[in-house]
Amino acid sequence: MSSTPSLREQQHPLICQLADCIEAVWHKHLDLSPYNLPAELGYVEGRLEGEKLIIENRCYQSTQFRKMHLELARVGNMLDILHCVMFPRPEYDIPMFGCDLVGGRGQISAAIADLSPVNLERILPDGYNSALGNLTKFNFSQPRELPEWGNIFSDFCLFIRPASPEEETMFLTQVQSFLEIHCTQAIASSPVAPEKVASIRAGQYNYCSKQQQNDKTRRVLEKAFGIDWAENYMTTVLFDLP
């Protein structure tokens, strides 16, 4: 009997590789338990400009992370998307890991990954700064401009259009390094004093509200499912607030 290939196996190879890599690093380092999304939002099908749209969500939680969200989406043969965010619990002063891949017709057009600080000073913790500073510096031929709301990102943010299979591999390597650093630093960190929780919460709120300004994501969801559904999905699945 032939089994139906999973969504990631139908997507661009870099998306499949990165999705596998993210989950492997999570399972290696963190004590995972399921994070329950509303049942109807785990797997969603719709239509966009006559093409079938599929969204598949996987969510976990751990001691340090309130929610780790991996979303894969596909529109016909036109568009492949990977979206991942790790939301720390506000008792931990650690950055937000975010990563997105967008591709179409066999080519990745946008690849972004970052560990974004959420404290008011917009500074990464020392352990992160030194570990990230020690990573191999890759040169990508097609760096991309951050959006206007992109002041939430760190100096280590990687935003490129990979121009070759070699650059795709370099991006994958760098994201894996970000994740390894993030998980090991998170495990080693201690909860903050209760009076610091409010400012961390505010930093996460700022991150989520800026990300919700991503018009491209919102427009795709509105076209496929309507304005109310898109708003609900943006604020309860993609960038919900603690």
C-alpha positions in Angstrom: 0.0 0.0 0.0 1.3 3.4 -0.9 0.9 6.1 1.8 0.0 9.7 0.9 3.2 11.8 1.2 3.1 14.4 4.1 2.7 18.0 3.2 6.4 18.8 3.9 7.4 16.0 1.4 5.5 17.8 -1.3 7.1 21.2 -0.6 10.4 22.7 -1.7 13.3 20.5 -0.4 14.7 23.3 1.8 11.3 23.6 3.6 11.2 19.8 4.2 14.8 19.8 5.4 14.3 22.8 7.7 11.0 21.4 9.2 12.8 18.2 10.0 15.8 20.0 11.4 13.7 22.2 13.7 11.8 19.3 15.2 15.0 17.3 15.6 16.7 20.0 17.6 13.6 20.5 19.7 13.3 16.8 20.5 17.1 16.6 21.2 17.3 19.4 23.7 13.8 20.1 25.2 11.3 18.1 27.2 8.4 18.5 24.9 4.7 18.2 25.5 1.8 19.0 23.1 0.4 22.5 23.0 -3.2 22.3 22.0 -4.4 24.6 19.3 -8.2 24.9 18.7 -9.0 21.6 17.0 -10.3 23.2 13.8 -7.0 25.1 13.3 -4.5 22.3 13.4 -5.1 21.3 9.8 -7.0 23.7 7.5 -8.0 23.5 3.8 -9.3 26.4 1.6 -9.1 27.8 -1.9 -7.0 30.7 -3.1 -7.4 31.9 -6.7 -8.8 28.5 -7.7 -5.9 26.6 -6.1 -6.1 24.4 -3.0 -4.6 25.9 0.1 -3.4 23.6 2.9 -2.1 24.7 6.3 -0.7 22.3 8.7 0.3 23.3 12.3 2.4 21.5 14.9 2.7 23.0 18.4 4.7 22.0 21.5 5.5 23.5 24.8 8.3 22.9 27.3 9.6 24.3 30.7 11.1 27.4 29.1 8.8 27.8 26.1 5.1 28.6 26.3 4.5 27.6 22.7 6.7 26.4 19.9 4.8 26.7 16.6 5.7 25.2 13.2 3.4 26.0 10.4 3.7 24.6 6.8 1.4 25.9 4.1 1.0 25.2 0.4 -1.1 26.8 -2.4 -1.4 24.5 -5.4 2.0 24.3 -7.0 2.5 28.1 -6.7 3.5 28.8 -3.2 5.3 26.9 -0.3 5.6 28.4 3.2 7.4 27.4 6.4 6.8 29.6 9.5 8.2 29.0 12.9 8.2 30.9 16.2 9.3 29.9 19.6 7.5 31.9 22.3 9.4 31.9 25.7 7.4 31.8 28.9 7.6 35.4 30.2 9.4 34.2 33.4 12.5 33.7 31.2 14.5 36.6 29.7 15.3 34.9 26.4 14.8 36.0 22.9 12.1 35.0 20.4 13.3 32.6 17.7 11.5 33.2 14.4 12.0 31.7 11.0 10.2 31.9 7.6 10.8 30.4 4.2 8.7 31.4 1.2 9.0 29.7 -2.2 7.3 29.3 -5.4 7.8 27.3 -8.6 10.9 25.5 -7.2 12.7 28.7 -6.0 12.9 30.0 -2.5 12.4 33.8 -2.7 12.7 34.7 1.0 14.5 33.1 3.9 14.7 34.8 7.3 15.8 33.6 10.7 16.5 35.5 13.9 16.8 35.4 17.6 15.0 38.7 18.5 15.5 40.3 21.9 12.4 41.2 23.8 13.8 43.3 26.7 13.3 47.1 26.6 17.0 47.7 25.8 16.7 45.5 22.7 19.9 43.6 23.7 20.4 39.9 23.5 21.6 38.2 26.7 25.4 37.9 27.0 25.5 34.1 26.4 23.6 34.6 23.2 25.8 37.4 22.0 29.0 35.5 22.4 27.7 32.2 21.0 26.2 33.9 17.9 29.3 36.1 17.5 31.4 32.9 17.3 29.4 31.4 14.4 30.9 31.0 11.0 30.1 34.1 8.9 28.5 33.0 5.6 28.4 35.4 2.7 25.1 35.3 0.8 24.9 36.9 -2.7 21.4 38.2 -2.3 20.7 39.8 1.1 17.2 41.3 1.4 15.9 44.5 3.0 13.9 44.1 6.3 10.4 45.5 6.3 9.6 48.8 7.9 8.5 47.2 11.1 11.7 45.1 11.2 13.2 47.0 14.1 12.3 44.0 16.3 15.1 41.9 14.8 18.6 41.6 16.2 21.9 42.4 14.5 22.3 38.7 13.8 19.1 38.5 11.7 19.6 36.6 8.4 17.3 37.7 5.6 18.2 36.5 2.1 17.1 35.1 -1.2 19.2 31.9 -1.5 20.8 31.9 -5.0 22.0 28.3 -5.2 21.7 24.9 -3.5 24.9 25.8 -1.7 23.4 28.9 -0.2 20.3 26.9 0.8 22.6 24.5 2.7 24.4 27.5 4.3 21.1 28.9 5.5 20.0 25.6 6.9 23.3 25.2 8.7 23.0 28.7 10.2 19.4 28.2 11.4 20.3 24.9 13.0 23.1 26.8 14.8 20.6 29.5 16.0 18.3 26.7 17.3 21.1 24.8 19.1 22.3 28.0 20.8 18.7 29.0 21.7 17.8 25.6 23.2 21.1 25.3 25.2 21.0 28.9 26.5 17.3 28.6 27.4 17.9 25.4 29.4 20.7 27.1 31.2 18.7 30.2 32.1 16.9 30.7 35.3 13.5 32.4 35.8 13.6 36.1 36.4 12.5 38.0 39.5 8.7 38.4 39.4 8.9 42.2 38.9 10.7 41.7 35.6 8.0 39.5 34.1 5.8 42.5 33.1 8.6 44.1 30.9 9.3 40.7 29.2 5.6 40.4 28.5 5.6 43.9 27.0 8.5 43.0 24.8 6.8 39.9 23.5 3.6 42.0 23.0 5.6 44.4 20.9 7.2 41.6 18.8 3.8 40.0 18.1 2.0 43.3 17.3 4.8 44.2 14.8 4.6 40.7 13.2 0.9 41.1 12.8 1.6 44.0 10.5 2.8 41.6 7.9 0.4 42.5 5.1 1.3 39.7 2.8 0.4 37.0 5.2 -2.8 38.7 6.2 -3.9 39.3 2.5 -3.4 35.6 1.6 -5.5 34.5 4.6 -8.2 37.0 4.0 -8.5 36.0 0.3 -8.8 32.3 1.2 -10.9 32.4 4.4 -12.3 35.9 4.9 -11.3 38.9 7.1 -12.7 37.6 10.4 -11.1 34.2 10.0 -7.7 35.8 9.1 -7.8 38.1 12.1 -8.6 35.2 14.4 -5.8 33.1 12.9 -3.2 35.9 13.1 -4.0 36.6 16.8 -4.7 33.1 18.1 -2.3 30.8 16.1 0.5 32.9 14.5 1.1 35.6 17.1 -1.0 35.1 20.2 -0.1 36.9 23.3 0.7 35.4 26.7 
